[in-house]
């Protein structure tokens, strides 16, 4: 684990700016804006919670990863970035499907497309961050052959987004 670099600062600023832009863009087009706001808030909270848990559980799969205060803090910071990415994926699908609450019409093809999007995005991100030296894997990290990306972070973005979207949907629409 290294100190934050310029790209470690710029990319999150761009991602957060895009997230806010897409949120307001979709909010103005949502037919049920109150439900959309509740849904997005629920997605954010679950994304932070689930990604923090995942990051902490996989901490020893990274070189030098220990359960120390600084590593837990790094996991918390990573979970914020993960939550932003979960929102960006959701908003991207909302724009693609022209429906801010597209998760209401979840089908097998949409789930597969979401899994592929999350998995591919995670592979690209892992390759990028490994190549610039933001982190490296410990010997315990299972690595996907050919792409040399860690299995755990790829599974994180294959499993968690769909889980978060479905649970958020159940929580929000149960309270209505």
N, C-alpha and C positions, 0 to 999 in steps of 0.2 A: 504494500500500500504506500502511495506516495502523496506528496503535498498537492493541493489543487493547482491545476495549470490554467492557462487562459481559456483553453477549449472546455475545461471543466466548468467554467463560469459562463461562457458565451452560449453554449448549446442549451443549458437549462433556461437562460433568459429568453432565448428564441422559443423554446418549447412552451414556457409559461405564457409568453406573449401570444403565441398561436392558440393556446388553450383558451385564454380569455377572449380572444377575437372570435373563435368558433362558438364559444358559449353564448356570447351576446348575439352573434349572427343567428344561431339556432333558437335562442330564446324569443327573438322577435318573429320567428316563423312558426314557433310551436303553437299548435291549436289548444294545447292544455299547458300553458306556461307555468302554472302553480305546481302541477305534477312534475313537469320537466325540472323545475328548480329542486323539488324534493328528491327526485331521482338522482340528479347530479350530485347533490350533497351526500346522499347515501352511498353512491359510487365512490366518491372521494374518501369518505370515512372507512368503508370496507377495504378500499384499495390500500390505504395507509396501513391499516391493521394487518391485513393478510400479507402484504409485501414485506412489512417489518418482520413478521413472524418467519416468513420464508428466508429473508436475508439473514436473520439470526441463526436459523437452522443450518444454513449452508456456509456459515462463516469459516469453518475449518477446511472447506474445500478450496479456499484461496490461500495463496502463499502468505505465510505470516499471520493468518487469521486466528485470533484468539478471542476469548470472551472477556476482553478488557474494556474499560470505559471508552477509549478512543475508537476501538473497533465497533462497539455497539453504536456509538455516535455516527460512525461512517455508515453503518447499516440503516440508521434512521434517516440519514441524508439520502441514501440510495432509495429508500422506500418512498420518499417524497418524489424523487425523479420517476420511480416506477408508477406511482399514482398519477403523475402528469401524463405518462405514456398510456396508461389505461384510459384516461380521459380522451387523449388525442385519438386513440384507436376508436373509441366510442363515437366521438364527434365525426371522424372520417367516415364511419359507416352511416351515421345519421345524414351526412351530406350526400353520400352515395345513394342511399335509399330514399332521400328526400322526406325523411320522417324523424323528427327529434326523439321520438319514443319508438324507434324501430324494433326494440327488444320485445315489444308486444306481439310482433309477428315473427317470432323466432322459428326458423325452420332448420331442418338438417343441413341444407345447402348453406345457409347463413352461418351455422355453427362451424361447418367444415372450413368455410372461407375465413372465419374469425380465427380458427386454430392455425390455419396456414399463414395468415397475416401476422399473428403473434409470434409464431415460431420463426418465420423468416426475419421479422424485425429483430428478434432476439439474437439470431445468428449473426446478422449484419452488425448489430451493436457490440456483441462480444468480440467479433473479429476486429472491429475498429478499436475498442478500448484495450484489447490485448496488444495490438500493433503499436499503439502510442504509449504503451507502458503504464496505463492507469492501474492495472492489476495483472496478476498472473495466477495460474492455477497451482494448487498443491497436487502432489501425486495422487491424493485421494479423489480428485475430481474426475468423474467419468467424462470422456471427451468423445464427441460425435466424430467418427472417421470422415475423412475428406475435408470437411470444413474446419475441423479442430476447434469447435466451440464447445464449451462446457454443457453437459446434459442438464444439470440442475437449473441454470438460468434460462435455458431454452424451454424446459418444462414449465418454469415459472410463468412464462408468457404464453404458453399453450393452454395451461390449466386455469390460472387465476383470472384473466379477464372474463372468460365466459362464466366462471363461478361467481364473480363479483356482479356481473350484469344480471344474472338470473336471481341471485339472492337480493340484490337491490330492488329488482322488479317485485319480488314477493313481499318484501318489507313495505315498499311504498304503496303497492296496490292492495295490500291487506289493510292498511291504515285508512283507506278511502271509504 
